[in-house]
Amino acid sequence: MQWIKAIFWVAVLGVIGIFIIENLNFFDQMANLKFLTYNFSLKLYLLLFFSFFFGMLFGLAYTFKAWFKKRNELKKKNEEIRKLKEELDSLRNLPLTEEKPQGI
């Protein structure tokens, strides 16, 4: 299964590489960006790279937020499990007493 995954990703990266090589003239063009009163000129490949990079950065930050939340929740649950196990062990160590039925 790992070989199939590796072959798949090599093929995907190969297709992306061929696409970029075939369209180098397009990616080498200048892109004019306007923000309020500022004007920027930037190569298109740099614009795409920075867009991808910052998108990945924001996605990673969002993922870490959820990961830390789940991690704290797991710590609380593990602490609760530990306390319940201690309580169960203490109840197991109690001596058994025989109850007599009432009314007989």
N, C-alpha and C positions, 0 to 999 in steps of 0.2 A: 504494500500500500504506500509506503514511503517513496518508493521508486516512481510510482505513478504520480504522486504529488510533485516530486522533484521535476519530472519530465513536463508536467503540466505548467509549472511556474517558469521553467526555462523557455517553454514555447510562448507563454504570455509575454515574458520579457523580450524575447526575440521579435515578436510581432510589434511590440511598442518601439523597440530599437529600429526596426525597418521603417516604421511610420515616421519616426523622428528624422532619420537619415533622408528619406524621400521628400520630406517637407522642410528641409533646412532653410530654404529661402523664406518661407512663411514665418518661421520662428525667429529669423534674424531681423525682421522688420521692427521699426520703432512704433511704440504705442504712446499716444498722447493722452495723458490723464489730467483731468481738471477737478480740483477740489476747492470749493469756495473761490478764492481769488488766486490760488496757486496753480501753476501749470507744470507738469512733469513730463519728461520724455524718457521712456524706458524701453529697452529691448523686450520683445514679447516673451522670449524664453525666460527672462528674469522675472517678468510679471507673473507668468505661470508658476515658476518655481516658488516665489514668495507667497503666492496665493495657496499653493499646496502646503508649503511649510507652516504657515500660520493656521491653516485649517487643521493640520495634524496636531499642532501645538494646542489649539483650543479643544480638540477632541480628546487629547491626552489629559488635559486638565479636568475635563468633565468626567472622564473615566476614573481618574484618581480620586475625585470627590466621591463618587459612588463606591469606589473600592474602600476608602477610609471609613465611610459610613457603615458598610457591611462588616468591615474588620472590627469596629467598635461594637456593633451589634453581636458579633460572634463572641467577643470577649465577655460581654454581659451574659450571654446564654451559657457559655462555659462556666462562668462563676456560679450561675444559678444551678447548673447540673452538679457542680462540685458540692454546693451546700445541700442539695437534695440527696446526694449519695451519702454525705456525712449523716444526715438525718436518718436515712434508711439503715445505715450501719448501726447507729445508736439504738434504733428500734429493734433491730435484729438481736442485739445483745441483752434486751430486757428478758427477765425470767418469765417463763410461761406460767400462767395461773389458770387453773381449771375453774370455769364458771359452772355453777349448778343451775339447772333450769328452774325457773320460778313457777309456782303454781302446781307443782306435782307433789 
